[in-house]
Amino acid sequence: MYIVIIGCGKLGSGLAIELSNDGHDVVVVDKYAENLERLGSGFNGIRIKGVEIDNDILIEAGIEQADVFLALTQADNINIMASQIAKDIFKVPRVIARIYDPSREVIYRQLGLKTINPTELGINIIKNKIILRNSETKLILCNDMSIEEIKINKLNFNNVSEIEDKFNCRICAVCKNGDFKIPDRNELLDKGDKIICSINKENKEKLVKAIMKGKLI
């Protein structure tokens, strides 16, 4: 794939190196030369010093042929503007932007942009480690929904449908003795099983607390 990345901080540079090492054509744009130095001498892609939302710079980076555009600067406004340019002007098929302020996520969704929110992800991961120890966040879908891996620790549910109906979630996989499978609603669950489910924040906390207490709430 041909991938254009704006922003060469720790995330942008690390991702650029990984993608380049995997054989993709990667171009990195950053307005600061010292940031581009993060890529090191072994980087096989292209690095361009310039303003990340400048059309001429983006054209020089090859945005017209890009399969993926990643907006990873440290400024939400730049990421929004650059993502709109990539999506609406240059018709890049896949546009993903990083945001720092969770309250701005609604703006991205209204613009039809895919986002990565390290702040929200960090909050969920730390909270899970402190309070909701039986769950692990796999993917944040939006401010209220996520994909969770939850271990059945103390509570033996009869089957998948009991959890789905009680906690208004959708279980897409069950892990038994280390082996994952796609379950039907009648799949029986045992202590020690893990479920992968899409669930909102409120019901996730109820489900995990129910498992920890050993009873439905």
ZAFI-399219 format. One record per residue: residue in three letters; x, y, z of N, C-alpha, C in turn. Coordinates in steps of 0.02 Angstrom, whole numbers, plus 50000, padded with zeros to 5 digits. Each point is the difference from the previous one (the first is absolute). Example, Ala and Ser with C-alpha at 12.3 -4.5 7.8 and 13.67 -1.06 7.14 Angstrom:
! ZAFI-399219
ALA506604971650390499555005950000500455006050000
SER499825005349964500425005950003499615005550037
This chain:
! ZAFI-399219
MET500414994050000499595006050000500435006350000
TYR499725005349974500335006550002499695004050057
ILE500415001850049499745003050062500335006750012
VAL499595005150011500255006650017499855001450074
ILE500505001850038499935001550071500205007250012
ILE499575003950033500215006650022500104999850075
GLY500545003050023500174999850071500524994650013
CYS500605002150020500544995250012500215000050073
GLY499504999650044500154999250071500174992750013
LYS499944997950063500164993150017499534995149965
LEU499355001749997499534995549968500104999949924
GLY500045005949970500075000449928500654996849975
SER500565001550034500644997249978500024992450011
GLY499754997850058500004992850013499574996149951
LEU499425002749985499554996749952500305000149930
ALA500315005649981500315000549934500554994849991
ILE500414999250050500544995149997499724992949994
GLU499504998550041499694993349998499704998549932
LEU499615004849974499664999049935500514999549944
SER500535004050002500524999649949500364993350002
ASN500154997750060500334993550008499564994349976
ASP499345001150001499544994849976499935000249924
GLY500345004749968500005000149926499545005149969
HIS499685004350040499565005149972500405006149980
ASP499735003849953500295006349979499755005550047
VAL500455002950039499815004750052500335006849989
VAL499585005250005500255006949997499795003550064
VAL500485003450033499865003450063500115007549990
VAL499505003950022500045007349994499995003150070
ASP500465004550013500005003750064500345006749987
LYS499755005250035500285006749988500655001150037
TYR500194995450044500625000750038500514994749978
ALA500595002349979500524995449977500224995350056
GLU500035002650062500234995750055499534994250013
ASN499355000949985499534994550008500134994549948
LEU500165002149940500134995149947500634995950014
GLU500455002750040500604996450019499854993850042
ARG499404999950030499804994150039500004993649957
LEU499915000949935499954994249956500664996349992
GLY500555003450013500654996749997500244998849930
SER500634998049994500314999049934499754993749965
GLY499704995450038499784993849970499305000249970
PHE499675005750006499315000749974500014999749923
ASN499604995549972499994998949927499505004349963
GLY499595003850038499495004149968500265006949983
ILE499525004549988500165006949981499805004650057
ARG500425004950015499835004950051500005006949968
ILE499485004050017499915006649971499905005150055
LYS500405005349999499915005450047499535005249969
GLY499465001350035499525004949973499375000250043
VAL499595005149988499375000850036499524994449981
GLU499734996750050499634993849989499335001049963
ILE499745006150000499355001249966500085003949935
ASP500625000749978500135003549937499894995349941
ASN499565001949954499834995649945500604998149958
ASP500455004749987500594998649960500454994950034
ILE500065000650065500414995250039499684993149997
LEU499344999850007499654993549999500054996849931
ILE499965004149947500084997349933500714997449990
GLU500495003750026500704997649997500074993350036
ALA499614999150054500034993750038499654994349964
GLY499645001649946499674994849962499304998350024
ILE499675004950030499334998650027499514997949947
GLU500115002249937499544998249946500004992649985
GLN500524996550020500034992849988499964996050066
ALA499895003450055500014996750065499414995350009
ASP500154994350031499474995350020499765001650071
VAL500455002750040499855001650070500315006750018
PHE499635004050039500265006350025499915000150075
LEU500555001150037499995000050073500185006950026
ALA499545003250036500125006650029500194999050073
LEU500655000550015500254998350067500395005750032
THR499855006249982500345005650032499755000850071
GLN500305004450037499795001250069499465005350006
ALA499755002449943499485005250000499364997349970
ASP499474999850039499364997449975499755003949940
ASN500065006650001499755004149945500354998449934
ILE500664999050003500374998149940499784993249975
ASN499914995350047499784993349980499325000149967
ILE499545004250027499345000649970500045002849929
MET500365005649993500065003349935500344995549949
ALA500554996950020500374995749954499584993949979
SER499634997350047499574994249985499455001849951
GLN499705005950009499495002349953500295001049930
ILE500605002949997500335000949935500114993349966
ALA500274995250039500144993449972499374996549976
LYS499475000450041499394996449985499595003449945
ASP499915006650005499535003449956500315002649936
ILE500635002150003500335002849940500384994749961
PHE500394996050036500424995149965499704992950000
LYS499434999250032499624993649997500424994050022
VAL500405000950052500394994450027499514994950029
PRO500064993649982499514994950022499954999150076
ARG500575000350035499994999050072500365005750035
VAL499635003550042500275005750036499904998950075
ILE500535000250038499974998950072500355005750036
ALA499685002750051500295005850035500044998650075
ARG500545002650030500074999650073499725006450030
ILE499644999250057499765005850036500204999450073
TYR500135005750030500185000250071499415001750044
ASP499575004449976499425002350039499404995749985
PRO499784995850047499434995549988499375003749978
SER499925006250021499395003749983499975001749926
ARG500564999649965500025001649929499804994049957
GLU499944994250031499874994049960499355000549961
VAL499505003450028499375000749965500095003949935
ILE500475004749999500145003849939500264995449946
TYR500474995750018500274995249952499464995449973
ARG499574997550043499484995549978499525003449951
GLN499845006350014499565003749955500315001149932
LEU500665000349999500365000849937500144993349966
GLY499804994650032500104993349971500714997650004
LEU500385002350051500704998150007500094994750054
LYS500464995449988500184995050050500525003050046
THR499954998450065500445003250048500344995050047
ILE500575002250027500334996550055500075005150056
ASN499764998250060500015004650056500424997150056
PRO500655001750003500444997350053499765001750070
THR499705006050007499765002050067499464995350025
GLU499494998849958499454995650019500254992950010
LEU500444997849955500274993250006500394999250064
GLY500425005150017500394999750061499564999950062
ILE499475004050000499545000150057499694993250010
ASN499774996849946499684993550005500494994650024
ILE500615000249973500494994850018500185000650074
ILE500155006150022500195001050070499424998450047
LYS499405002249982499424998550042499894992650006
ASN500074996449944499924992750002500504996850046
LYS500635002449998500524996950042499885001450074
ILE499695005750015499895001850070499344997250027
ILE499475000949961499334998450025499694993949966
LEU500005000049933499684994649963500524995049977
ARG500284996450048500584995949986499854994049956
ASN499364998249994499814994249961499895001649926
SER500085006349981499895001749930500605003449970
GLU500084999249935500545003249963499725003149937
THR500105006649992499735003549941500414998249939
LYS499674997449948500334998249938499955005549948
LEU499435003549999499895005249950499465004750025
ILE500135006649994499495005050016499645001849936
LEU499344998949999499605001449940499785007350000
CYS499845002750058499825007050008500065001550075
ASN499775005950020500075001850071499654995150046
ASP499474996849977499594995950045500054992549985
MET500274998049943500014993049980500714997549990
SER500114993750019500664997149991499944992549989
ILE500544997049977500064992849995500414997850061
GLU499724995550040500324997950063500124992550002
GLU500554998250032500124993050017499884999350075
ILE499514995950019499804999550069500034992650022
LYS500314998950056500074993250026499434998350048
ILE499704994149989499484997550045500354997150060
ASN500025003750055500424998150056499624996450055
LYS499465003250026499634997150056499294998149983
LEU499765002649943499294999049984499924995349942
ASN499644994550008499874995349947499355001749965
PHE500045003749945499415001349960499804993549965
ASN499364999349987499784993949966500254999949928
ASN499935005649965500205000249929500115007249977
VAL500195000649937500145006649971499395004550003
SER499414997349984499415004249997499845003350066
GLU500164996650056499875002850066500395006550011
ILE500625000149978500415006050007499765005449952
GLU499874998149937499795004949950499355003450020
ASP499534996150025499345002850018500045004250063
LYS500414997850049500045003550063500385006549994
PHE500535000149959500455005849998499995003649932
ASN499524998349958499915003449936500655000649961
CYS500324994349991500644999949963499974994749946
ARG500534999649959500044994949948500664996350008
ILE499964993550012500604995950008500204997149933
CYS500605001749976500224997749934500484994150004
ALA500284998750059500464994450007500034997750073
VAL500134993550009500094997150066500664996149999
CYS500405000950053500634996450006499934994750055
LYS500094993749981499984994450047500674996449998
ASN500344999950057500654996550005500505002549947
GLY499985006549986500485003049953499794999949928
ASP499434996849985499774999649930499385004449991
PHE500045004549949499435004449986499534996849950
LYS499365001450009499504997749952499445005249995
ILE499655000049943499425004349992499394996350027
PRO499695002750052499464996350033499315001549970
ASP499534995550011499305001849989499705001950068
ARG499385002150001499725002650062499904994650053
ASN500024993749979499914994550048500664997350026
GLU500555003149981500664997650022500055000350076
LEU500174994350031500064999750073500665003150022
LEU499985003350057500595003450027500194997050067
ASP500654999750012500264997250062500475004950034
LYS500124998950064500495004150037500684999449966
GLY500325005849989500655000149967499965001649926
ASP499414999649970499925001949930500105007649993
LYS500195002149940500045007149983499525001549943
ILE499685005850004499565002149946500275006449969
ILE499915000649935500165006249964499335003049979
CYS499865006050024499345002949986500035007449987
SER499515002449962499905007249992499495002250051
ILE500165005250038499585001850057500115007450017
ASN499495003250027500105007050019500315000450070
LYS500225006150017500395001050061499604998050062
GLU499385002150004499594998650060499904992550010
ASN499824996549946499874992850006500644996150010
LYS500565002549974500644996650012500154999850075
GLU499925005850032500145000350072499534995550039
LYS499374999749980499524995650034500194992749991
LEU500194998249939500184993049986500624997950039
VAL500525004250000500614998350035499884999650075
LYS499615004750027499854999850072499594993850018
ALA499564998049955499604994050012500454993850002
ILE500484999749956500474994449999500424999950064
MET500225005950022500435000450060499614998250063
LYS499365001850002499594998650059499704993049998
GLY499984997149940499734993349994499254999849997
LYS499685005649982499274999949993499795005449952
LEU499434999349970499735005049955499785006150039
ILE500095005949968499765006150033499535003749953
